[in-house]
Amino acid sequence: MSASETPTGEFPPEAGPGHVVVVGAGIAGLAAAHRLLEGGARVTVLEASDRVGGKLLPGEIAGVRVDLGAESMLARRPEAVGLARAAGLAGRLQPPSTASASLWTRGALRPMPKGHVMGVPGTAAALSGVLSEEGLARIERDAELPRTEVGDDVAVGEYVAARLGREVVDRLVEPLLGGVYAGDAYRISLRSAVPQLFEAARTHTSLTEAVRALQGRTATSPPSGPVFMGIEGGIGTLPPAVADSVRARGGEIVTRAPVTELRRTASDGWRIVAGGRELHADAVVVAVPAGPAAGLLRAEAPAAAAELSAVEYASMALITLAYRRSEAAALPEGSGFLVPPVDGRTIKASTFASRKWGWIADEDPDLVVLRASVGRYGDTEILGRDDAGLVAVSRHDLAEATGLTAEPVATRVTRWQDGLPQYPVGHHARVARVREHVAKLPGLAVCGAAYDGVGIPASIASAYAAADQIRGDLRGVEQLTAHPVQSLHGGAGE
């Protein structure tokens, strides 16, 4: 806890008018607090752990600063980059040094194909070199098939396999979606995970035609600037910077203060019990994962709690390794690689962090830092291994993929239990029901990765919509409910 945070048990004075309590100091909770303060509210943020930031975690290895959680943010949406600038980080924003990633599939590292939307190609030729001849021929049949109705929602893998064949899903869609959700493409919602493709599929006869239409619109007005952005020192430095900005604007942040009770009061306000103390507020924003949110809402919004209790999560682990540059000459070019599960490997991705982020290379030019990730939805065996076992299997797969056999000078294993919410078919309808139930209670809103997208911009957009809802402006909530934020994969190893 920094010197400027409120020590455990020392809460602000009892609330007056316009006091909002934000439960959770992950990036969503901090963003909601920032937005509320801009609107003139008095804000208290309550965090159960001893730090802010949630799944965004700065760290170090062999004396070099690194991310131990997410390492990049989508820059084609304004929320994350805008919040970073508002928090004083404009001068530290950096795009990746290289965006050239690979697929480790069919026994070799192959260049990541271009000309696709989350792995779904506009033409068979776009996946040449990744798919077999039979797989490429199967894509061509899409134009001959009758239209597939997607209805209210459909699983990405099920729909794409029906149109283009399973090989497209297994070799490309699965590793890309797995990098975002650590999930199963055959369960993940097309409407929630790839909303632009869902909308296009509803208005085109063939899937490849729908992809080409999306690509054509992009070509007509191409976006400017990098797709992704990082921050010198790591994305994990964003939450502390936002927290400092919240405090500078008069907000309170209380760590080690788990909220154990949330109840309405006779005066239409809220009573919050946290860390053994009681607070009173005019409004509450619940910015914690679905399970804890369900626990808090059970007394006052049991229907919303029941819906949130059904949200499943995937766990994963990141293995960070540092090598002497002189011993890492075998490392291929590029930012890293993704691994299709169908190939039977243990790691699902690797990022060559020193190649991808110039600031890591600059901090120690004699060091090469890599990241590997393991763990997918339903895969509990690998995460049951100890840290040494995860390092060993990561080194084995890295050696197989790249030829890198040197002994690392340092290693770190970071485990994210229940780190990524799953978006199965019907997720959008569940989110709409949660919000409908919550809206019946004045002065209550929810936000975070469990609702409208798992990426950093999506979490921040969700937070802004919740903050605006508290002020009576429902436009943000309505927009997100109708159009979730697509979370893209940042190259490799996100």
ABEGO torsion letter per residue (X at the ends): XBAABBBBGBBBBBBBBGBBBBBEABAAAAAAAAAAAAAGBBBBBBBABABBGEABBBBBBGGBBBBABBABBBAABAAAAAAAAAAGAAAABBBBABABBBBBBGGBBBBBBBGBBGGBBABAAAABGABBAAAAAAAAAAAABBBBBAEABBBAAAAAAAAAEAAAAAAAAAAAAAAAAGBBAAABBAAAABAAAAAAAAABABAAAAAAAAAAAAAABBBBEBABBBBBGEAAAAAAAAAAAAAAAGBBBBBGBBBABBBBBAAGBBBBBBGGBBBBBABBBBABBAAAAAAAAAAABAAAAAAAAABBBBBBBBBBBBBBAAAAAABBBEAEBBBBAAAGBABABBBBAAAABAAAAAABAABBBBBBBBEBBGBAAAAABBAAAAAAAAAAAAAAAAGBABBBABBBBBBBBGABBBBBBGAAAAAAAAAAAAAABBGBBBBEAAAAEABAAAAAAAAAAAAAAAAGBAAAAAAAAABBBBBBBAGBGX
